[in-house]
Amino acid sequence: MLTREAIAEQLEAILGPERVITDKEVLKESSIDRYRKVQSVFGIYELPIPAAVVKPADAAQVAAILRFADKNNLNCVPRTGGSATEGGLETIVENSIVIDGTAMNRIVKIDPVSMMATAQCGVNLEVLENRLREQGLTMGHSPQSKPLAMMGGLVATRSIGQFSTLYGGIEDMVIGLEAVFPNGEITRIKNVPRRACGPDIRHIIIGNEGALCYITEVTVKLYRFYPENNRFLAYALPDMKTGLDILRNVITTGYRPSIARLYDAEDGAQHGFNQFAGDNCVLIFMAEGPERIVTATIEGITEIAGTCKGWTAIDPRAIENWFTNLNWGPEKVAQEREFLKKNLNTGFTTEVSGNWDCILAIYENALARIKKDFPHIDDLTMLGGHSSHSYQTGTNMYFVYDYNIKGDPAEELEKYHVPLNAMIVEETLKAGGSMVHHHGIGKYRTPWTKEEHGSAYYLLDSLKKVLDPNGIMNKGTIYPVEE
Ligand SMILES: Cc1cc2nc3c(=O)[nH]c(=O)nc-3n(C[C@H](O)[C@H](O)[C@H](O)COP(=O)(O)OP(=O)(O)OC[C@H]3O[C@@H](n4cnc5c(N)ncnc54)[C@H](O)[C@@H]3O)c2cc1C
């Protein structure tokens, strides 16, 4: 067993001292992610502190770090934007190495002919998107964390953005990529529009959450950008069932608005929707693209909504204002920390998915279960949800819960967040849905990984055994810790 000092020294010999960080504060912050945002605000760091944070310059350096870690049985936690919400960045093993990809931040190529962009893992999504827009192009990827997240993490978590109904999730955008495996093998999956050369091996890497390999470079599809044609529609509705019916009809009829979101009254009020929708649910659409497609999409949705009763139209300008301020950058994170510290109140989310035939049951059962079984129900200051990503066969449900933290902030996790998350996951699996829609399994939904995958867990388990036989990649993420 190497000591912390020996690990740092040997990493310095591999990478040069300027690429190895052992500053105590950086190490502490790098032992967690936003799952422990309450503890971090109060300076409570209970997990093993990593031995070092390293900032490799390229895939060859990543390979050298992984070979060293594999030989010495050291846990490695890949990291890029640091916006993870499910514990994927937690260092649960003593003397872990955090591999920070932010120095690999080059936009390698923008190709407007074959409509592709290649970027290293540490390229921030907003930076890439702004560069593309200067050329009249877009990636079409807009998670709320766009100002924070980076290409490596976005691919590693199977992220999804607000325009997903039109552009899909990141898995629909990635053409090819480069990744490094624990034995130091550097693999590159080439960029072609489609092929039938065996299974699609991109999907071993997309969504691996740093538990199988380190993503160093990504190539994604591009689209033309037509912001001047964006058009919004919004409706106030009496209940989620009416909203889900309209949503399902719009999507299954074949319309592809870029945004399709349905908020319940509680969640909508968090966004100020109660000012114009009272205590109703709110259904929002945005159409984008070439003008003729936008016009047809808006007309089609209006016609479908017209066949349902009980809604009132909302002035789309109210929605445009809300949409402009939806994303989260460093300022909002700082404001959130201030608020939490002052008010001892915070909020978390659990996002799941289900087919059209069970999503309403998932929504209703999860909320009913929390209201019935959660022992600290009086501390909840908000409980609700929304659907934000719809498909031909179903949609997601994004549960949101805020609470006052009574007692010791160190106990917040076990007292509030863990049981609330568990009740939503359990009710989702019971009703036939999937326990994670887009944040990744991280470390807090691993108790249900086997139940989620059923007999297909054999495949997931085999990948880990073959690709990471010594188990050095992000221990406790995706895969439950057995011992
Ligand atoms: C305010 C807020 C809003 C959010 N909104 C959305 C949203 O709309 N849609 C959405 O999908 N997510 C959202 N998220 C979650 C988060 O932003 C995404 O999961 C994002 O993809 C993480 O990217 P990152 O670069 O920050 O990755 P990190 O936080 O650094 O890492 C995330 C995970 O990926 C692994 N990882 C990181 N880099 C690599 C790499 N190079 N190779 C292999 N594994 C790696 C890490 O080990 C970790 O498990 C939100 C988060 C916040 C805080």
The ligand as a Gaussian input file, in Angstrom:
#p B3LYP/6-31G(d) Opt

LIG

0 1
 C      -28.239000      23.178000     -11.499000
 C      -28.069000      21.865000     -12.217000
 C      -28.884000      21.575000     -13.291000
 C      -28.734000      20.370000     -13.977000
 N      -29.500000      20.153000     -15.076000
 C      -29.318000      19.024000     -15.798000
 C      -30.063000      18.802000     -16.983000
 O      -30.873000      19.630000     -17.410000
 N      -29.844000      17.656000     -17.659000
 C      -28.929000      16.733000     -17.242000
 O      -28.770000      15.713000     -17.901000
 N      -28.225000      16.931000     -16.113000
 C      -28.378000      18.043000     -15.395000
 N      -27.634000      18.248000     -14.255000
 C      -26.680000      17.217000     -13.805000
 C      -25.247000      17.423000     -14.362000
 O      -25.057000      18.733000     -14.772000
 C      -25.018000      16.494000     -15.525000
 O      -24.982000      15.178000     -15.034000
 C      -23.737000      16.759000     -16.313000
 O      -23.743000      15.918000     -17.435000
 C      -22.466000      16.544000     -15.536000
 O      -21.380000      17.059000     -16.292000
 P      -20.049000      17.527000     -15.558000
 O      -19.075000      17.916000     -16.609000
 O      -20.347000      18.544000     -14.555000
 O      -19.583000      16.163000     -14.907000
 P      -19.025000      15.858000     -13.448000
 O      -19.951000      16.407000     -12.432000
 O      -17.612000      16.268000     -13.366000
 O      -19.101000      14.258000     -13.445000
 C      -20.330000      13.592000     -13.573000
 C      -20.103000      12.074000     -13.632000
 O      -19.397000      11.742000     -14.823000
 C      -18.119000      11.160000     -14.532000
 N      -17.153000      11.812000     -15.438000
 C      -16.852000      13.130000     -15.512000
 N      -15.953000      13.334000     -16.482000
 C      -15.660000      12.121000     -17.020000
 C      -14.782000      11.682000     -18.044000
 N      -14.012000      12.540000     -18.717000
 N      -14.740000      10.371000     -18.329000
 C      -15.498000       9.465000     -17.646000
 N      -16.347000       9.845000     -16.661000
 C      -16.428000      11.147000     -16.356000
 C      -17.850000      11.485000     -13.070000
 O      -17.038000      10.506000     -12.465000
 C      -19.256000      11.523000     -12.492000
 O      -19.685000      10.225000     -12.202000
 C      -27.768000      19.431000     -13.544000
 C      -26.945000      19.737000     -12.461000
 C      -27.086000      20.938000     -11.814000
 C      -26.172000      21.237000     -10.669000

